[in-house]
Amino acid sequence: MSRNGLFLSRREMLIGASAAGVVGSLAGPLGNPAFARAPMLNTQAPYFYRFKLGDAEGTIVSDGTLPLGDPRKNFTGLSEEEIQRQLHDNFLPGDNAVLEQNVLVLNTGDRLVLFDTGMGSLQLFGPTTGKLMNNLRQAGIDPKDIDAVVMSHAHIDHCGGCMADDGTRNFPNAQYYITQADYEFWTDETKVPAQFKVFLDTAVKNLSPNRDRIKFIKDGEEFLPGIHAILAPGHTVGHTIFMINSGNSSLCYIADLAHHPVLLLEKPLTEFMYDTDPKQSAQSRMKMLTMLAANRTPILAYHFAWPGIGHVAKHGEGFRYHPQGMKMEL
């Protein structure tokens, strides 16, 4: 290649760099002046996502991120090396398992149905939770318009937003749905282990005042049009997932069937520290995920990365989660 070709000599590069420095010195310390310099905004986009499900409209509204902390303390049955390998291979941090809280609001045209209610004002996991009420309003949803509150189970991050701290109902016109087993377990101080007293207190605060509005749901029941309950116990005694059908479309809200899209899917018999019966929970997870993968049913996972919609597929001895791309047109 000649000197007039594509390659420059070292001397020519140095001369060019020197000339660029002279120009830069005339323009300012960083080159050309910024005529439209803008301040950093330090704000994020509104925390909701809208989508169509058959004839219905779904809106996922976040209660905020929930940082669990050290994965080694929350997921058991795996070696430290295996946990770190799974997280590293999936480009996830190894020191803090951060979960989402993806709350579904389903508008069927006849009813406005809310699935789970977040943490409320409880900040057991830090200040990033408790965003549901504000984010509902950002999504254009008035809490007074909620007709039904469906709870997968009675843990603090699922029933914690039913009541405000002043004793009023956040959803004053709603009927509430949960299993009798979960209601009776988590509001009974003789059943809840001492280390989970905050779970007892939260359930009593949020569920007991609504006892006259609660309808207990049963396994296999279509308790609202197009919404079937499927018992998946273990995480709690009455933990339930929900198959939602509208038109020709289906979506399974899997709640806490799996908290983590890697650590509880790649090896689904891994156990989770907040399970009431970890062995039973693992078996429920294996059974339900096998069904959902075989049927290619879309899922919504409460704790998976925002907004939590995707598919599970068989992968080796376990499963792999395939998130669905967000569609910005309805």
N, C-alpha and C positions, 0 to 999 in steps of 0.2 A: 504494500500500500504506500503511495507517495505521500509526501508531506502535505499535499493539498487534499488528501483523502479524509477518511473518517477519524483517523487516530491523530492525537496531538502529542507533541513532544513534552517532556517534563518542563522545559524552558517556556514553552507556549502556555502551559497550564498555569505556571507561576505568574507570567505576565498578565494573563486573564484575571487571575485572582486579585492581583494588585490593582488592576483597573476597576474591578468590581468594588474593592474597598474604597477607592476614591469616590465612586458614585454613591456608595452607601453613606459615606461621611457627609455628603452634600444633602442626602435625603433624611437623615436622622439616624439614631442609634440602631434601628432594626430595618433599615432600608426605606422603602416608600412610606410616606406619612399615611396614617389611618384617618381618612376624612370622615368616616361614619362609625367611629368606635362606639360599641354598645356595651352597656354594663351586663355582667352575668345575672341571670334571672333567678337562679337558685329555687326554681319551682319545677314540679313534674306535671305531666299530663294528668287529667282527671282519671281516677282509679276505677273505671267501669268499662265493660265491653259488652256490646249488644250483638245478638245473632238471631237468626230464624231457626225454628225447629218445627218443621211441618207447617201447621196453621198457627202455631204459637210464636210468641216472641220471648226470647230469653235475654236476661241481663245479668252478667256476673259483676258483683260489686265486692270490693275487697274490704275486709276488716283490718288490713295491714299485715305486714310480715311478722312472723313469729320465730324468733331465734331460739332454738333449743339449746345451743351450746355444743360442747364436746360430743361428737358422734359416738365415741367409745363408751360414754356413760348412758347413752340412750338406746343403742342397738346392740343386742347381745347374741352370742352364738357365733360371732365372727371374730377372728383374731384381729389384733390391731393392724397387722400387716395387710390383711385382706380388706379391712375397711379403708385403709389409706390407698390401696391399689384401686378399688372401685371408684373412689372419689377422684383420684388423680386421673384415671383413664377417662372419666367423664367431665373433666375440667371443672371440678367442684372443690371448694375449699375443704381442707382436712381438719380445721379446728372449730368449725361452727356449722351445724346443720340448720339452715334457715328455711323455714316452711312458709308457704303462703296460706291465706285464709280466703278461699274463693266461694263467696256466698251467691247462690243462684236465686234470682227472682224470675219466676215464670208467669207470663201473662197469657192465659189461655183464651182471652176474649170475654170469658165469663167470670174468671177469678184471677186474682193476683196472689201468687203463692211464693212464700219465702222459705228457702231451705237453709236451716241453721242460722244462728244469730250472733256468732262471734263472741268476743271476750267481755263486752261491755266496758266498764271503767276499770276492771281489774288489770293491773299491770305486772302480773307475776313474771312475765317474760320480757319486761321492758316497756318503753314508751311508744313502740311502733304499732301496737294493737289498739283496738277500740275505735276504729275509723268508720265503722259501718254506717252509722246514722248520718254523718256528714257526706259520705260517698253516695248513699241512697239519694240524698237531695241533689247532689251534683249530677246524678244520673236522671234527674227529673221524676223521681219516685217519691211520693208522699207516704210516709209510714202509716198514716191514717187510712190509706187505700189498701193496705195489705189485708186480704181476706183470710189467709191461712198461713200459719207458721208450722212448718214440718221439721221436726228435729230427729236427726239420725241417732242421737244418743244424748246423754245428759252430762257430758264433760263440760268443763268451764268454757272452752272455746267454741262450743256449739249451742249452749243454752244461755250463756252469760249476758246476752243482749236483750233478753225479753223485757226486763224491767229497768227503769231509770233509778238512779240513786235516791231520788225523792219519793220513791214508792209508786210512781205512776207507770202505766204500761207504755212501752215504746210503740206497740202496735195495738192501739186500743180497740180496734174493730175486728181483730183476728180471733179465729178458733185455732187451738193448738193441737198438734198431733205428735205422739211419741209412744213407744211401747210401755206397757204397764210394768214390765220387768225393770226397765231402766228407771222409771219414775220411782218405783217403790224401793229400789236399791239405793239410789243416790240421795234420797231425802230421808234416809233412815240411819241415824247415827250408830245403831248397833251393827250395821252391815258395812259401812264405809271404813276402810282401814285408817288408823290415826294419822298416818303420813299424808293422807289425802283429805284432811279436814277442810281445806280450802275448796275442794270439789263439793263436799257436803254443803258447806255454807253457800256456795254459789247456786247449787241446785235448789236449796231451800228458798233463797232469795228470789229466784227467777221462776221456779215452777210452782211452788206451793200457792202463791197468790192467784195463780191461774187454774187451780185445780178444777173449778166449775166450768172452765172453758176447754179443758183437755179431753180429747177423744183418743182412747188407746187404740193403736193400730196393731194388726195381726199379720203374721207371715202369709204372703200370697194375696193379701186383700187389696182390691182396688178401692182405696178409701177416698180418693178424689178422682174425678173423671180423667182417665189416661195416666194415672199415677199408681203403680203397684209397689207394695212393700215386699222386700226380700230380706228375711232375717239372715244376718251374717255375724253371729255372736263370737265373743272372745275378747275383742277390744273392750267392750262392756257386755254385760249379760244380755242386753237387748239391742245391741248395735244393729242397725238396719240400713240397707242401701235401697235405692229407689229406681225402678225402671219407668221412664217417662216416654209416652208415645203420643205423637200428634201427627195427623195425616199419615203419610208414609214414612215418617222419620221417628227414630228412637234415640234416646240418650240415657245412659245409666249413671246416676249420681252415686259414686262409690263411697262418699263420705270419708271415713278413716279406715277403709279396708286396707289401704297402704298409705303410710305417711310420707314415704320418701320414694321418688321415682327410680332410684338406683339400689339403695341399701335394702329395700324390702321387695324388690322385684327380681334382681339378678339371682339372689338366693332367697326365695320367698318364705322359707321356713325360719329365717332370721326372726328374732323376737324383739319386741319393743317394750321399753320399761313402763309405759303407761297402760299396757294391756292388763285387764282384770284377770284373764286366763290366757297367757301368751301362747300356749300350745294350741288351744282351741282357735285363737285368733289366726295363727299361722295356717291352720287347716282350712278355715273359712276363706282366707286370702287365696290359697292355692285352688280351692274349688271354684270360687267365683271368678277369678282371673282366667282360669282355664275355660270356663263357659264364655266369658266375654271375648276372649281371644278367638275361640272357635267360631263364634257367631259374628265376629268383626263388628261388634257393637261399639259405637263411640262412647267414651266415658268422660265424666267430669269428676276430677279428684279435688277434694277440698284443700289439700295441702301441697299439691304439685305446683311447679312454677307457673306463674300467671300466664293466661287465665285458667289453666288447668284442664283444657279440653284436648282430647287426643284419642289414641287407640293403644291397646296392649297387644303384643304378639308373642307367641312362644319363642323362646330363645335359650337353647341349651336346656339346663335343668330348671330354668325359670322363665322370666319374661323380659321384654324390653318395651319401654314406653315411647311412643311416637307422637310428639305434640302436633296438634293441628295448627296450621298457619292461621293467623287472624285475618278475617275477611272484613274489610272496612266498608263494603257496600252491602246493604240489606236486600 
